[in-house]
């Protein structure tokens, strides 16, 4: 079993900051990519940020310069530091990880349950 557990969501005023964390646990041999996705009401789930084990990152255009993704490989944990938050950032944020359980396995995607981020005055 592999589980991803997110934390750090909540209510914040425009211009504020939040730090999301996601820890992977269970039967894990290695993790390749980890990322954050979000889904706002009435919209499709979209990639927010993505980080490969070697450190390469990508960001959705609207969050560049405001959000920073990082990871601690020893703890199987990925973080999303969100600064200068805007109302349009309001969404459920989901953690994703590509996990290999054994050396001979393919990488498979696993998802967290999501954490609500609400930006409102």
N, C-alpha and C positions, 0 to 999 in steps of 0.2 A: 504494500500500500504506500502511495505517495500522497502527501497532503501539502497544500499551500495555504498558509494562514496570513491574511492581511490585517494590519492595524494602522491607526493614525488618522483615520477619516473623522469628519465632524463638520461643524458649522463655523464658518469664518467670514469676517467682513471683507469687502473688496479691498485689495491692497495687502491683505494679510498673507500669512504663510502656514503651510502644513507640511509635515514630513510623513510619508507613508512607508511602511515596512512590510515585507513579505518574507516569511521563513518557510523553506521547504524541508520536509522531514519524511522519514519512512525508509523504504528500500531504495537507496540511491547509490549508484556507482559513480556517476558523473552528471554534471549539468552543463549544457552548451549555452544556449541563449536564455536570457530572462528578460521579461518586459512588463510594461504596464499598458493596459487598454482601458478605455472608458466608453460608457454608453449613457447618453442623455435621453430623456423621454422623447419618444417619437423618432429617434435616430438609430442608425446602425452602430454596432460596436466598432471603434476605431483605435488604431495604434497611437499611443501617446509617446512612448519612448521604449527603446530596445537596446540591450547591451549584450555583446558576445563575451565569452569567458576571457578572451584576450584583451578586452577593454574598448573595442570599437563600439560606438554608439550612433543611433539615429533618433531624430525627434520629429514629431509632427510640427509643421511650420508655425502654427499658432502658439506653441509653447516654447519655441527656441528663445534662449536668452532669459527665460523665466524659470524653467524646470531643469533639474539636473538628476540624471539617473546614475546610480552607483551600485556596487555589489561587494559583498564580503564572501569570497569563495570558501573560506574555512568554515563559515557559518551557514552556507547555502542560503544567503539572505540578499535580497535586492531592495534598494531604497529609491524613493522618489521625493526629492526636495522640491516643493512647489512654492515659489515666491511670486509676489505681485499678482495674486489671484484675482480673477475676473468672474463676474456672474456667469459668463458663458463656459467657465470651467466646471460648472455644476454637473455632476454625473455620478454614476456608480463606477468606481475604479476597480479593475480586475487585474490580478497578478497572473502571469503566465510563465511557465518554465518548460524547457525541452530537457527531459530527464531520461537517462539510460540506467536501467536497474542492474544490468550485468554487462560485462565486457562485450559479449556477442550480440547484445540487443541493438535495435534501432533506437534512435531518440524518438520519444513520444511527447506530445503536448499535454500538460496538466494545467488546470485552472483553479484559482481560489474562488471563494464564494462572493467576493466583492465587498467593498467598503464605500459608504456614501460620503461624498464630498459636496457640501452645499456652500456656495459663496453668495451671501446676501446681506444687505444692510437693513 
